[in-house]
Amino acid sequence: MVGLHDTITMSFMLVGHTKFSPDWCFGLLKQKYRKSYVSCLQDIVDVVNQSADVNTAQLVGSQEGEVLVPMYDWASYLGEYFRKVPQMKSYHHFTFSHRTPGEVELKL
């Protein structure tokens, strides 16, 4: 979009085949959560922090409604510039080229 690259290809692994470390950490959190009683935001923070040494809760807001990290509606903003790709989750390879601006090549 800004002329830094001729071609960019993004490839994503199949679901269930990622072996991505955050998936492992989330699995540890799920195990702890299933065995815990949670009734408020602080309970969730405690579950995350107790699930594993590598998991640390980072709040983006308080139970009282205070916003600590502002959120944006990126889908609406980007919708002005891009069209949605039908059945996007069925594709695993996306190629963008300066030769065809505004287009993306999709591969399964």
Beta strands, then each sheet from edge to edge (+ up, - down):
strand 1: 7-11
strand 2: 93-97
strand 3: 105-107
sheet 1: 1+ 2- 3+
end
